[in-house]
């Protein structure tokens, strides 16, 4: 009988992987283009207009893409990640850095106006803890924004296309070549929901916490060609790989 994987094993694998590539993460990832940064900054400006104030918490911040793009939009940009080494390697990207588990954020209740997760959901074992903590730390009317995780419905519909894309991109081999620490098992556990996240489950959990939720599906950020041809459009679930979620809290 196969050994059951636990949430702690998934978290430990994520920390091990991102500690191992801390200084080279964006180089290895290879998708942090100026076009993506401009697109993300526009999205963050929209979030800031909705948010009641200027305090931002970016969960799973990694090299600080979100917090860099949020410069000048938010008065406080806090980057949170499981990996202390990736935070140390990118200390200029945030105003403050916190090494923490997403399920137990070491911040006070109602202390942030916006919480973001960019390409993070697929690294999580489950979403319940994240949503509970987001609901706790957001101020009344605060905004949660998540983006750039693949939706499971797209994988089911376009599995051959996805298989070809992953063969060309070959991310698994890039990470394994980068460090001996990244074994096949570490990579598998760190990319726990690599086959796609259940965005409907995330939406359900947020709605149960009193959020008004809008989910969109898009193609932006995968390649320059797709950005020019499909990037500005929204699609029905299952017809685009990436899911964007914006959830606005109630006036508690």
Secondary structure, DSSP 8 states (H G I E B T S, - for coil): ------HHHHHHHHHHHHHHTTTTHHHHH----HHHHHHHHHHHHHHHHHSSSSEEEEET-TTTHHHHHTBTTBSEEEEEES-HHHHHHTGGG-SEEEE--TTS--S-TT-EEEEEEES-GGG-S-SHHHHHHHHHHEEEEEEEEEEEEEBHHHHHHSHHHHHHHHHHH-HHHHHHHH-TT--HHHHHHHTTTTT-B-HHHHHHHHHHTT-EEEEEEE-TTS-HHHHHHTTT--B-TTSSSEEEEEEE----
